[in-house]
Amino acid sequence: MPHDSRGPAGSARTAVVWEVLSAALAEAGPDLHVVDAGGGTGGFAVPLAAAGHRVTVVDPSPDSLAALQRRAAERGLGDRVTGLQGDLTELPGMVAAGSADLLLCHSVLELVDDPAEALAGSVGVLRQGGRLSLLAANRAAAVLARALAGHPDESAHALTDPAGRWGPGDGMRRRFSADALRELVSGAGLHVEQLHGVRVVSDLVPGAVLDAEPGAAAALLALERALSDRLPFRDIATQLHVLALRR
């Protein structure tokens, strides 16, 4: 399974997710049906199709879906990638129940009105034994980021707001704790198998430092892997990644 192709820094930001998915897909077998909710231009969908899987991307943006199809066609994967316009709440009416081996739900729970309802409805597309890959913004990281940026008032608001928001300028995106994600996933009827931090330190390291220091990018990647499941580091990562099983 290929990693993020944007270079060493990009790899450090996504390597943990790719490694978890690679292991899960290898266990499940070849030629799987993957549903990517909010998959946009195909950052995950196209590499997954290149690995031999069939991918259905559901995204509300027609421009993103057009870019997805161009990207897939350029790789000769147009017959393995299908784009459908819609959002997470519409997924149950767009993808057949019990038809997917893997559901990607990356960076979309932050935007829905009711995360629990949206997630519970969407996991019905999974077959028994299928898996959910859930990636969501971490509340603790937002609290620290706003404080370090010199905005302690916004940091305090992100800490106390029930959804982890800090104001209209933030786009009113939700943020989640590890416990909150576990509760959401369990409430949707799935069993949490793994929970990792993503971008624990990679967002804190300037790209110029990686470019100037020989071996720094590889060392950062190794550090991200080492910290991703270790407390307290996992719980201050920019994002949290859950892999869960539908029994």
C-alpha positions as CSV (number, residue, x, y, z in Angstrom):
1,M,0.0,0.0,0.0
2,P,1.6,3.4,-1.0
3,H,2.0,6.1,1.5
4,D,1.2,9.8,0.9
5,S,3.1,10.9,-2.2
6,R,3.6,14.6,-1.1
7,G,7.1,13.9,0.2
8,P,8.7,13.1,3.6
9,A,6.7,15.6,5.6
10,G,3.5,14.5,4.1
11,S,4.4,10.9,4.8
12,A,5.0,11.6,8.4
13,R,1.5,13.2,8.6
14,T,-0.3,10.2,7.1
15,A,1.9,7.2,7.7
16,V,0.1,5.9,10.7
17,V,-3.2,5.9,9.0
18,W,-1.8,4.1,5.9
19,E,-0.1,1.5,7.9
20,V,-3.3,0.7,9.9
21,L,-5.3,0.5,6.7
22,S,-2.7,-1.6,4.9
23,A,-2.8,-4.2,7.7
24,A,-6.6,-4.3,7.8
25,L,-6.9,-4.6,4.0
26,A,-4.2,-7.3,3.8
27,E,-6.2,-9.3,6.4
28,A,-9.5,-8.8,4.6
29,G,-8.2,-9.9,1.2
30,P,-8.0,-8.6,-2.4
31,D,-10.4,-6.7,-4.5
32,L,-12.4,-5.2,-1.7
33,H,-15.2,-2.6,-1.8
34,V,-14.1,0.6,-0.1
35,V,-16.5,3.5,0.6
36,D,-14.8,6.8,1.2
37,A,-17.2,9.4,2.7
38,G,-16.0,12.9,2.1
39,G,-13.1,11.5,0.0
40,G,-12.8,14.7,-2.1
41,T,-10.2,14.5,-4.9
42,G,-9.1,11.0,-4.0
43,G,-6.1,11.3,-1.7
44,F,-7.0,7.9,-0.2
45,A,-9.3,6.6,-3.0
46,V,-6.8,6.6,-5.8
47,P,-4.0,4.8,-4.0
48,L,-6.5,2.3,-2.7
49,A,-7.8,1.7,-6.3
50,A,-4.2,1.3,-7.4
51,A,-3.7,-1.4,-4.8
52,G,-6.5,-3.4,-6.5
53,H,-9.7,-2.3,-4.6
54,R,-13.0,-0.9,-5.8
55,V,-13.6,2.6,-4.3
56,T,-16.8,4.5,-4.1
57,V,-16.3,8.2,-3.1
58,V,-19.2,10.1,-1.7
59,D,-18.5,13.9,-1.5
60,P,-20.7,17.0,-1.6
61,S,-18.4,18.9,-3.9
62,P,-18.9,18.5,-7.7
63,D,-15.5,20.1,-8.3
64,S,-13.8,17.7,-6.0
65,L,-15.5,14.7,-7.7
66,A,-14.5,16.0,-11.1
67,A,-10.9,16.2,-9.9
68,L,-11.2,12.7,-8.5
69,Q,-12.3,11.3,-11.9
70,R,-9.4,13.1,-13.7
71,R,-6.9,11.8,-11.2
72,A,-8.2,8.3,-11.4
73,A,-8.3,8.4,-15.2
74,E,-4.7,9.6,-15.4
75,R,-3.7,6.5,-13.4
76,G,-5.8,4.2,-15.6
77,L,-8.1,3.6,-12.7
78,G,-11.3,5.1,-13.9
79,D,-13.1,1.8,-13.8
80,R,-12.2,1.2,-10.2
81,V,-13.3,4.6,-8.8
82,T,-16.9,5.8,-8.6
83,G,-17.8,9.3,-7.5
84,L,-21.2,10.1,-6.1
85,Q,-22.4,13.6,-4.9
86,G,-23.7,13.6,-1.4
87,D,-22.6,13.9,2.2
88,L,-22.3,11.5,5.2
89,T,-25.9,11.8,6.2
90,E,-27.0,10.7,2.7
91,L,-24.7,7.7,2.5
92,P,-27.2,5.1,3.5
93,G,-29.4,6.0,0.5
94,M,-26.5,6.0,-1.9
95,V,-24.6,2.8,-1.1
96,A,-26.2,-0.6,-0.6
97,A,-26.4,-1.8,3.0
98,G,-23.8,-4.4,3.9
99,S,-21.9,-4.0,0.7
100,A,-18.7,-2.4,1.9
101,D,-15.6,-4.1,3.3
102,L,-14.1,-0.8,4.6
103,L,-15.7,2.6,5.3
104,L,-13.4,5.7,5.4
105,C,-14.9,8.5,7.4
106,H,-12.0,11.0,7.5
107,S,-12.4,14.6,8.6
108,V,-16.2,14.6,8.1
109,L,-17.7,14.2,11.6
110,E,-16.4,17.7,12.4
111,L,-18.9,19.2,10.0
112,V,-22.2,17.3,10.6
113,D,-25.0,18.5,12.9
114,D,-25.3,15.2,14.8
115,P,-22.2,13.1,14.7
116,A,-23.7,10.1,16.6
117,E,-26.7,10.0,14.2
118,A,-24.6,10.4,11.1
119,L,-22.1,7.7,12.1
120,A,-24.8,5.3,13.2
121,G,-26.6,5.6,9.9
122,S,-23.5,5.4,7.7
123,V,-22.0,2.2,9.2
124,G,-24.9,0.3,7.9
125,V,-23.1,0.1,4.5
126,L,-20.5,-2.2,6.1
127,R,-20.8,-6.0,5.9
128,Q,-20.4,-8.0,9.0
129,G,-16.6,-8.2,9.6
130,G,-16.2,-4.9,7.7
131,R,-14.2,-2.1,9.2
132,L,-14.5,1.6,9.8
133,S,-11.6,4.0,9.6
134,L,-12.5,7.1,11.4
135,L,-10.2,10.2,11.4
136,A,-11.2,13.3,13.4
137,A,-9.8,16.5,14.8
138,N,-8.6,16.3,18.4
139,R,-9.9,18.8,21.0
140,A,-6.8,18.8,23.1
141,A,-4.6,19.7,20.1
142,A,-6.9,22.6,19.3
143,V,-6.7,23.9,22.9
144,L,-2.9,23.8,22.8
145,A,-2.6,25.3,19.3
146,R,-4.8,28.3,20.1
147,A,-2.9,28.9,23.3
148,L,0.5,28.7,21.6
149,A,-0.8,31.0,18.9
150,G,-1.4,33.7,21.5
151,H,-5.1,33.3,21.8
152,P,-5.8,32.0,25.3
153,D,-9.4,33.1,25.2
154,E,-10.1,31.0,22.1
155,S,-8.1,28.1,23.8
156,A,-10.4,28.3,26.8
157,H,-13.5,28.4,24.6
158,A,-12.3,25.3,22.8
159,L,-11.8,23.6,26.1
160,T,-15.2,24.4,27.5
161,D,-17.4,24.3,24.4
162,P,-19.3,21.0,24.3
163,A,-18.2,20.4,20.7
164,G,-14.7,21.8,21.1
165,R,-15.2,24.8,18.8
166,W,-13.6,28.1,19.3
167,G,-15.7,30.5,17.2
168,P,-17.2,31.5,13.8
169,G,-13.7,32.1,12.4
170,D,-12.9,28.5,12.9
171,G,-15.8,27.4,10.7
172,M,-17.5,26.0,13.8
173,R,-15.9,22.6,13.3
174,R,-16.3,20.1,16.0
175,R,-13.4,18.5,17.8
176,F,-13.3,15.2,19.8
177,S,-11.5,13.5,22.6
178,A,-10.3,9.9,22.4
179,D,-13.1,9.0,24.9
180,A,-15.7,10.8,22.8
181,L,-14.7,8.9,19.6
182,R,-14.8,5.6,21.4
183,E,-18.3,6.4,22.7
184,L,-19.5,7.4,19.2
185,V,-18.1,4.3,17.5
186,S,-19.4,1.9,20.2
187,G,-22.8,3.7,20.1
188,A,-22.9,2.9,16.4
189,G,-22.5,-0.8,17.2
190,L,-18.9,-1.3,16.3
191,H,-16.0,-2.6,18.3
192,V,-13.0,-0.3,18.6
193,E,-9.8,-2.3,17.7
194,Q,-7.2,0.5,17.5
195,L,-6.9,4.2,18.4
196,H,-3.9,6.2,17.3
197,G,-2.8,9.8,17.3
198,V,-2.0,11.2,13.9
199,R,0.4,14.2,13.5
200,V,1.6,14.1,17.1
201,V,4.7,16.2,16.3
202,S,4.9,16.6,12.6
203,D,2.7,19.7,12.6
204,L,5.1,21.3,15.1
205,V,8.3,20.9,13.0
206,P,8.9,23.5,10.2
207,G,9.5,22.1,6.8
208,A,12.7,24.1,6.5
209,V,14.2,22.2,9.4
210,L,13.5,18.9,7.7
211,D,15.0,20.1,4.4
212,A,18.1,21.4,6.1
213,E,18.9,18.5,8.5
214,P,20.1,15.3,6.8
215,G,17.9,12.4,7.9
216,A,15.5,14.6,9.8
217,A,12.5,13.5,7.7
218,A,13.1,9.8,8.3
219,A,13.7,10.4,12.0
220,L,10.4,12.4,12.2
221,L,8.5,9.6,10.5
222,A,10.0,7.1,13.0
223,L,9.1,9.3,15.9
224,E,5.5,9.7,14.7
225,R,5.1,6.0,14.6
226,A,6.6,5.6,18.1
227,L,4.4,8.2,19.7
228,S,1.1,7.4,17.9
229,D,-0.2,5.0,20.5
230,R,1.7,6.1,23.6
231,L,0.1,8.2,26.3
232,P,0.1,11.2,26.8
233,F,1.5,11.9,23.3
234,R,-1.4,10.2,21.5
235,D,-3.9,12.4,23.2
236,I,-2.3,15.7,22.0
237,A,-2.1,14.7,18.4
238,T,-3.7,17.0,15.8
239,Q,-6.0,14.1,14.8
240,L,-7.2,10.9,16.3
241,H,-7.6,7.7,14.2
242,V,-9.9,4.8,15.1
243,L,-10.1,1.5,13.4
244,A,-13.3,-0.4,14.4
245,L,-15.0,-3.7,13.4
246,R,-18.6,-4.4,12.6
247,R,-19.3,-7.7,14.2
